[in-house]
Amino acid sequence: MMDAQIGRRYAEAIYEIAEKSDKVKDLHGDLNSVMELYMEDKEFKNLVDHPLVKNEEKKEFLTKVLADMEEFSMDILFYLVDKGRLSNIRGIVAEFLKIYYEKNQMVDVQATFALEPTEEQKAKLIAKLEKKTGKKVNLEVKIDKNIIAGGIIKIGDEIIDGSIRRQLDTIAKS
């Protein structure tokens, strides 16, 4: 609970500063990149989370690893280092993204299919989902041959399961 409060408080402050500096979109992209790195790179995660690594060492590491990052975004990360909150980066970024999506009327949608849909099929799906949600859809497509055919759509906490696998499982249980 405390981590969520910390994440929300810092995210709101960071968003406000980014908005005043007209850097929200840049920061959004950079924070997404940082989160991907945090989730995929053990060395990065360990250094960020380790309490015994000095702040100056963390800043040097961030400067090397994130050399292409916008200066504004790097300043935000350095601020988190200085405040001892870099280890809360996951919660802060998650809350920042929630605020970004709320303010920009966006929603993440994960769609899982047995086969890769064509660009035309993706466009039709996005159009229908935007009509349903009233928000701009950020579609992420995954392929899972285990669902046999059809698809599974996840919008926030809502799951729409139109897969053949689920239908077969339902029939088998009857």
C-alpha positions as CSV (number, residue, x, y, z in Angstrom):
1,M,0.0,0.0,0.0
2,M,2.8,2.4,0.9
3,D,4.6,1.7,-2.4
4,A,1.4,2.6,-4.3
5,Q,1.0,5.8,-2.4
6,I,4.7,6.7,-3.0
7,G,4.3,5.8,-6.7
8,R,1.2,7.9,-7.1
9,R,2.6,10.9,-5.3
10,Y,5.8,11.0,-7.3
11,A,4.0,10.3,-10.6
12,E,1.6,13.1,-10.1
13,A,4.4,15.6,-9.3
14,I,6.5,14.3,-12.2
15,Y,3.5,14.5,-14.6
16,E,2.8,18.1,-13.5
17,I,6.4,19.2,-14.0
18,A,6.5,17.5,-17.4
19,E,3.2,19.1,-18.4
20,K,4.5,22.6,-17.5
21,S,7.7,21.9,-19.5
22,D,5.7,20.5,-22.5
23,K,7.7,17.2,-22.1
24,V,5.0,14.7,-21.3
25,K,5.1,12.8,-24.5
26,D,8.9,12.5,-24.5
27,L,8.9,11.5,-20.8
28,H,6.2,8.9,-21.5
29,G,8.4,7.3,-24.2
30,D,11.6,7.4,-22.0
31,L,9.9,6.0,-18.9
32,N,8.5,3.2,-21.0
33,S,12.0,2.4,-22.2
34,V,13.3,2.5,-18.6
35,M,10.6,0.1,-17.5
36,E,11.4,-2.3,-20.4
37,L,15.0,-2.2,-19.3
38,Y,14.1,-2.7,-15.7
39,M,11.9,-5.7,-16.5
40,E,14.4,-7.4,-18.9
41,D,17.9,-6.6,-17.7
42,K,18.8,-8.1,-14.3
43,E,22.0,-6.0,-13.9
44,F,20.0,-2.8,-14.4
45,K,17.3,-4.0,-12.0
46,N,19.8,-5.1,-9.4
47,L,21.7,-1.8,-9.5
48,V,18.5,0.3,-9.3
49,D,17.2,-1.7,-6.4
50,H,20.4,-2.2,-4.4
51,P,20.5,0.1,-1.4
52,L,24.3,0.0,-0.9
53,V,25.1,1.4,-4.4
54,K,26.0,5.0,-4.0
55,N,23.9,7.6,-5.7
56,E,26.8,8.9,-7.8
57,E,27.4,5.4,-9.1
58,K,23.7,5.0,-10.0
59,K,23.8,8.3,-11.9
60,E,27.0,7.3,-13.8
61,F,25.4,3.9,-14.7
62,L,22.2,5.6,-15.8
63,T,24.1,8.1,-17.9
64,K,26.0,5.2,-19.7
65,V,23.1,2.9,-20.2
66,L,20.5,5.6,-21.1
67,A,22.8,7.8,-23.2
68,D,20.2,8.5,-25.8
69,M,17.6,9.6,-23.3
70,E,16.2,13.2,-23.3
71,E,18.0,15.4,-20.8
72,F,14.6,16.3,-19.1
73,S,13.9,12.5,-18.6
74,M,17.4,12.0,-17.2
75,D,17.0,14.9,-14.8
76,I,13.8,13.2,-13.5
77,L,15.7,9.9,-13.0
78,F,18.5,11.8,-11.2
79,Y,15.9,13.4,-9.0
80,L,14.6,10.0,-8.0
81,V,18.1,8.9,-7.3
82,D,18.7,11.9,-5.1
83,K,15.5,11.3,-3.2
84,G,16.3,7.6,-2.7
85,R,13.3,6.6,-4.7
86,L,14.8,5.0,-7.8
87,S,14.0,1.6,-6.2
88,N,10.3,2.7,-6.5
89,I,10.7,3.2,-10.2
90,R,8.3,0.4,-11.2
91,G,5.4,1.9,-9.1
92,I,6.2,5.5,-10.1
93,V,6.2,4.6,-13.8
94,A,3.0,2.5,-13.5
95,E,1.2,5.4,-11.9
96,F,2.7,7.9,-14.4
97,L,1.3,5.8,-17.2
98,K,-2.1,5.6,-15.6
99,I,-2.2,9.4,-15.4
100,Y,-0.9,9.7,-19.0
101,Y,-3.6,7.4,-20.2
102,E,-6.4,9.1,-18.2
103,K,-5.4,12.5,-19.5
104,N,-5.0,11.4,-23.1
105,Q,-8.1,9.2,-23.1
106,M,-6.1,6.1,-24.0
107,V,-6.4,2.4,-23.0
108,D,-4.0,-0.5,-23.4
109,V,-5.6,-3.6,-25.1
110,Q,-3.9,-6.9,-25.2
111,A,-5.2,-9.2,-28.0
112,T,-4.1,-12.8,-28.2
113,F,-4.7,-14.8,-31.4
114,A,-3.7,-18.1,-32.8
115,L,-2.4,-16.5,-36.0
116,E,-0.9,-13.0,-36.7
117,P,-3.8,-10.7,-37.9
118,T,-3.3,-8.6,-41.0
119,E,-2.9,-4.9,-40.7
120,E,-6.4,-4.5,-42.1
121,Q,-7.8,-6.8,-39.3
122,K,-5.8,-4.9,-36.7
123,A,-7.2,-1.6,-38.0
124,K,-10.8,-2.9,-37.9
125,L,-10.3,-4.3,-34.3
126,I,-8.8,-1.0,-33.1
127,A,-11.8,1.0,-34.7
128,K,-14.3,-1.3,-33.0
129,L,-12.5,-1.1,-29.6
130,E,-12.2,2.6,-29.8
131,K,-16.0,2.8,-30.5
132,K,-16.7,0.5,-27.5
133,T,-14.3,2.2,-25.0
134,G,-14.6,5.8,-26.3
135,K,-10.8,6.0,-25.9
136,K,-7.8,5.7,-28.2
137,V,-6.6,2.1,-28.2
138,N,-2.9,1.1,-27.8
139,L,-3.1,-2.4,-29.2
140,E,-0.5,-5.1,-28.3
141,V,-0.9,-8.3,-30.2
142,K,0.4,-11.7,-29.0
143,I,0.4,-15.0,-30.8
144,D,-0.6,-18.2,-28.9
145,K,-1.2,-21.3,-31.0
146,N,-2.8,-23.1,-28.0
147,I,-6.0,-21.1,-28.4
148,I,-6.5,-22.9,-31.7
149,A,-8.6,-20.1,-33.3
150,G,-10.4,-17.0,-32.4
151,G,-9.0,-14.6,-29.9
152,I,-8.8,-13.2,-26.4
153,I,-9.1,-9.5,-25.8
154,K,-8.1,-7.9,-22.5
155,I,-9.1,-4.3,-21.8
156,G,-8.0,-3.3,-18.4
157,D,-9.6,-5.9,-16.0
158,E,-12.2,-7.0,-18.6
159,I,-11.5,-10.2,-20.7
160,I,-13.4,-11.1,-23.8
161,D,-12.6,-14.8,-24.6
162,G,-13.7,-15.8,-28.0
163,S,-11.1,-18.6,-28.4
164,I,-12.0,-22.0,-29.7
165,R,-9.9,-23.5,-26.8
166,R,-12.4,-21.9,-24.3
167,Q,-15.4,-23.2,-26.2
168,L,-13.9,-26.7,-26.4
169,D,-13.2,-26.6,-22.6
170,T,-16.8,-25.4,-21.9
171,I,-18.2,-28.3,-24.0
172,A,-15.9,-30.8,-22.3
173,K,-17.1,-29.7,-18.9
174,S,-20.8,-30.0,-19.9
